[in-house]
Amino acid sequence: MVTIKRKKRFLFIVIGVLILVGSILFFCRFSSKYPIHKNITATVFWIGEPVGNGSSEDNTLSAWDDEWQKNYGGYDDYVNRNGYYPTGFIPKENSFYVDVPYNDFDDDGNRKANAYTVVPWSDEKIWGPEESMLKNRWVKIIKGDTICYGQNEDAGPYKYDDYAYVFGTQPPKNKEANNAGMDVSPALRDCLNFEGSNTDSNKVDWQFVNEKDVPEGPWKTIVTTSQINWK
């Protein structure tokens, strides 16, 4: 009788352990769907930034919007600010924006062959031929004890197909600007309390997040919903 009780007790313990392990594996699987990128150098860019001012691109346009500055409402002046907005106007689109080095379209405007394989949320819907999987996606950014959120509105810095970093666990391929792996807008610069615009002290942790998981904050005052606008 004692032996039977011991066997039952052992069986319950084994079942409990299996349930616990299964729960841990389930949690890890879904919590790591969007990896956290740690200790990444982030530099500052802004809508309207010209080529040559520390920028390799003309930021009057973005990877997905040939009229980025116009649709934003004007030049996102990185010096003259009114809170999280540029002085002189209220933007039409979110002033909390970033870029990361992956574009799901190639230079000819065709969806990249690897997009449906590497983008974790590629299967969440049927994507239109002029609908980016990356544009407007939400990103959580952490610097020290500060957490801010923004929307992805461009591709870069310097690289445009670094999927092993953007969606995986590899470091950025880019070696320019202190190995920068993200650009952030002036609003995010101020929200995160950056020191200057292009220094290796501006290290962040960042992660893609689903829109439903974005808390209320200044980053939700104006939300960008526009899609591809190529001329």
Number of C-alpha atoms within 10 A of each C-alpha: 6 7 8 9 10 11 12 12 12 12 12 12 12 12 12 12 12 12 12 12 12 12 12 11 12 11 11 11 11 9 11 11 15 20 16 18 21 16 16 21 21 30 26 23 27 22 24 20 21 15 12 9 10 14 16 13 17 14 21 22 20 22 25 24 20 16 16 22 21 15 16 19 15 18 20 27 17 20 9 11 14 13 10 18 19 20 15 13 12 17 17 14 18 23 29 29 28 30 27 28 23 24 25 25 23 13 9 7 13 11 18 15 11 12 19 14 11 15 18 15 15 14 10 8 8 8 11 8 11 15 17 18 22 23 23 21 19 23 23 18 22 18 19 10 6 11 14 21 27 27 27 21 25 25 23 24 26 22 17 18 21 21 22 14 18 24 19 18 14 12 17 22 17 17 11 10 17 16 18 26 30 24 26 25 24 27 27 22 23 13 19 21 13 20 12 12 18 18 16 16 14 22 20 21 17 23 19 22 17 12 12 7 9 16 11 9 9 16 21 16 11 14 16 19 11 14 15 15 16 13 6
